[in-house]
Amino acid sequence: MCGLFARRNAMTHSLPPVPVRVSPPITRRAALGAAAGALAAAALPGRRLLAALRPDAPGRVVVVGAGFAGLACAHELASRGYAVTVLEARDRIGGRVLSVPGFAGAGVVEGGATAIGAGDATWRSLAERFGLQLVEQRPFNLELVRVRLAGRTLPPAEARPIVEAVSRSIGTVAPLARIIDPFRPWLSPSATKIDRTSVQQWIGDALIEGPSTDAMRAMLTGIFGVPPERQSLLALLCRVAVGGLESFLEGRRRWRCAGGNGQLAERLAEPLRDGRLRLATPVEAIESGAEGMVVRTTGGEVLACDDVVLTAPPPTWERIQFAPGLPPFVRPQMGALVRYVAARRDPSWPVESGSPAGLGDGHLSVAFARMDDRTGPGGASHAIVVGQAGGAAADELAKAGDEALPRCRAAAADLLPDSVGELVTDRVFDWVNDPWSRCGAAFAAPGQVTTVGPFLRNGQGRLHFAGDFCSYAFGGTMEGALSTGLEIARKLAARDGVTDAK
Ligand SMILES: Cc1cc2nc3c(=O)[nH]c(=O)nc-3n(C[C@H](O)[C@H](O)[C@H](O)COP(=O)(O)OP(=O)(O)OC[C@H]3O[C@@H](n4cnc5c(N)ncnc54)[C@H](O)[C@@H]3O)c2cc1C
């Protein structure tokens, strides 16, 4: 491998990662030129990048991606005095968090991550620190949950035992979850064996039968974005272990952030808005060497640094050239999710009866209505109906083009037949076709927790990983992204002997 970085000395070490325009492909000569340019740039007064120059910086870090993981990591590193640069491919921050304000005049809706779990301690402490208000969501009323299978909506008398069987079955994993270390699950007893077991095998063992199996499949696929045969049982147990059963399903949607989750991204990004956060700057190459790291952007810029933190979702890694390459087994599985959001006027359900919800095997796997923020413009009564397709259903919608919206609209009406109201507006958020996500949320495949997990935890030399795909306790969630982002920042600080945030 040819080194892309210049020799580090006392002077370059004190520099922030500095972008310098060079012509691709990168050669050692170009890299040397880059470093020389960096020194020259640092010597020019009035250049914006001087703002980040700190002679006492403990290190230079490039963070790839400005979703929750990247922003949490960069925020923490910056507060500890690191010279940090965040490179984000999109022209906005937040990644798979996308808060849309003024949806039908009915307030903010979430096109991506929505709910904050009961056990999401990092989210909650950051909300407190930044003065963000978390609103408790109404629980689902299990008696009102609709089930629609093979094109037929079951009457309540048929649906209720199915919903109860699904809830009961989840209870059967609780004893097993107690022996799992959700933060280092590969160290748990029988970890390899449990990891190789799929959730589908457990469904069979849990003695769920007939329509309950189908309902369970629909629910697990709709929430996680992959069918149960592609879900590691160990990954599922980790999620159960962090908060007990309550946190696994109902607890996963305990809170929402008033005004939108995107506010947390804004707060985390605030101190980086001095040039250290660069939007519309996709990374196309990351190279490691004995003396440091080099990152190249699609615009031809080269940044020399000490460490790189990669938070881009794994399906997008094929657009990045790694040297040395990543081992072939390091392909964390990500689920496919497509979300449908609708504003409806004058819904017919009473607030006090709980949120209506439905699950099924059609175009949408799950749907529910948000009951706690119903006021539209002029005091009109609005409700937000949310549907989600996961796995094959999401892939189908992603291929459906203009047909996706009417299909979702019809599927939502099928799953929530009582909650029709008058449609004000609706929208599909297709994360499968989004070029900078190509996925919904992380869920480890059978065998991945014990193989990919330790690799991601250790990183590859000075290339580190953070994101929802690095967490099993909070896999596929905002909490997983935030906690792993902070964890990497603290790990670097501990390595470099930087003990306290400045
Ligand atoms: C429909 C849907 C519903 C969800 N519901 C919930 C929920 O209710 N609760 C919950 O907690 N979580 C939920 N999630 C999951 C949650 O959104 C994610 O787990 C979390 O936002 C991931 O954050 P991240 O920082 O790890 O990754 P991301 O948010 O994906 O951030 C990664 C960033 O990297 C950028 N990037 C990609 N490639 C490059 C490149 N080459 N160069 C530079 N930048 C690059 C991307 O643009 C992106 O901004 C949901 C997700 C979806 C899609």
The ligand as a MOL file (V3000), in Angstrom:
LIG
                    3D

  0  0  0     0  0            999 V3000
M  V30 BEGIN CTAB
M  V30 COUNTS 53 58 0 0 0
M  V30 BEGIN ATOM
M  V30 1 C -38.0600 4.5320 8.8250 0
M  V30 2 C -37.1630 4.4580 10.0170 0
M  V30 3 C -37.7090 4.4110 11.2800 0
M  V30 4 C -36.8930 4.3720 12.4060 0
M  V30 5 N -37.4750 4.4100 13.6420 0
M  V30 6 C -36.6770 4.5540 14.7260 0
M  V30 7 C -37.2620 4.8210 15.9910 0
M  V30 8 O -38.4780 4.9580 16.1270 0
M  V30 9 N -36.4210 4.9500 17.0590 0
M  V30 10 C -35.0540 4.8630 16.9340 0
M  V30 11 O -34.3450 5.0440 17.9330 0
M  V30 12 N -34.4820 4.6340 15.7290 0
M  V30 13 C -35.2590 4.4730 14.6340 0
M  V30 14 N -34.6850 4.3000 13.4040 0
M  V30 15 C -33.2250 4.0860 13.3100 0
M  V30 16 C -32.4180 5.3810 13.4280 0
M  V30 17 O -32.8430 6.3000 12.4670 0
M  V30 18 C -30.9500 5.0560 13.1960 0
M  V30 19 O -30.5740 3.9720 14.0040 0
M  V30 20 C -30.0230 6.2270 13.5470 0
M  V30 21 O -30.5420 7.4530 13.1110 0
M  V30 22 C -28.6750 5.9400 12.9150 0
M  V30 23 O -27.7800 7.0070 13.1360 0
M  V30 24 P -26.2980 6.8970 12.5810 0
M  V30 25 O -25.5950 8.1440 12.9190 0
M  V30 26 O -25.7190 5.6020 13.0280 0
M  V30 27 O -26.4460 6.7470 10.9910 0
M  V30 28 P -27.0570 7.7840 9.9370 0
M  V30 29 O -28.1500 8.5570 10.5530 0
M  V30 30 O -27.3670 7.0150 8.7220 0
M  V30 31 O -25.8470 8.7860 9.6720 0
M  V30 32 C -24.7880 8.4490 8.8340 0
M  V30 33 C -24.4270 9.6700 7.9930 0
M  V30 34 O -23.3570 9.3090 7.1110 0
M  V30 35 C -23.5560 10.0100 5.8940 0
M  V30 36 N -22.7780 9.3500 4.8460 0
M  V30 37 C -23.0420 8.1950 4.1870 0
M  V30 38 N -22.0510 7.9210 3.3160 0
M  V30 39 C -21.1520 8.9250 3.4170 0
M  V30 40 C -19.9200 9.2170 2.7790 0
M  V30 41 N -19.3930 8.4060 1.8430 0
M  V30 42 N -19.2600 10.3440 3.1110 0
M  V30 43 C -19.7470 11.1810 4.0480 0
M  V30 44 N -20.9280 10.9580 4.7000 0
M  V30 45 C -21.6020 9.8390 4.3890 0
M  V30 46 C -25.0520 9.9580 5.6790 0
M  V30 47 O -25.4810 10.9430 4.7980 0
M  V30 48 C -25.5650 10.1430 7.1130 0
M  V30 49 O -25.8310 11.5080 7.3880 0
M  V30 50 C -35.4810 4.3420 12.2550 0
M  V30 51 C -34.9130 4.3800 10.9830 0
M  V30 52 C -35.7460 4.4600 9.8670 0
M  V30 53 C -35.1150 4.5560 8.5050 0
M  V30 END ATOM
M  V30 BEGIN BOND
M  V30 1 1 1 2
M  V30 2 1 2 3
M  V30 3 2 2 52
M  V30 4 2 3 4
M  V30 5 1 4 5
M  V30 6 1 4 50
M  V30 7 2 5 6
M  V30 8 1 6 7
M  V30 9 1 6 13
M  V30 10 2 7 8
M  V30 11 1 7 9
M  V30 12 1 9 10
M  V30 13 2 10 11
M  V30 14 1 10 12
M  V30 15 2 12 13
M  V30 16 1 13 14
M  V30 17 1 14 15
M  V30 18 1 14 50
M  V30 19 1 15 16
M  V30 20 1 16 17
M  V30 21 1 16 18
M  V30 22 1 18 19
M  V30 23 1 18 20
M  V30 24 1 20 21
M  V30 25 1 20 22
M  V30 26 1 22 23
M  V30 27 1 23 24
M  V30 28 2 24 25
M  V30 29 1 24 26
M  V30 30 1 24 27
M  V30 31 1 27 28
M  V30 32 2 28 29
M  V30 33 1 28 30
M  V30 34 1 28 31
M  V30 35 1 31 32
M  V30 36 1 32 33
M  V30 37 1 33 34
M  V30 38 1 33 48
M  V30 39 1 34 35
M  V30 40 1 35 36
M  V30 41 1 35 46
M  V30 42 1 36 37
M  V30 43 1 36 45
M  V30 44 2 37 38
M  V30 45 1 38 39
M  V30 46 1 39 40
M  V30 47 2 39 45
M  V30 48 1 40 41
M  V30 49 2 40 42
M  V30 50 1 42 43
M  V30 51 2 43 44
M  V30 52 1 44 45
M  V30 53 1 46 47
M  V30 54 1 46 48
M  V30 55 1 48 49
M  V30 56 2 50 51
M  V30 57 1 51 52
M  V30 58 1 52 53
M  V30 END BOND
M  V30 END CTAB
M  END
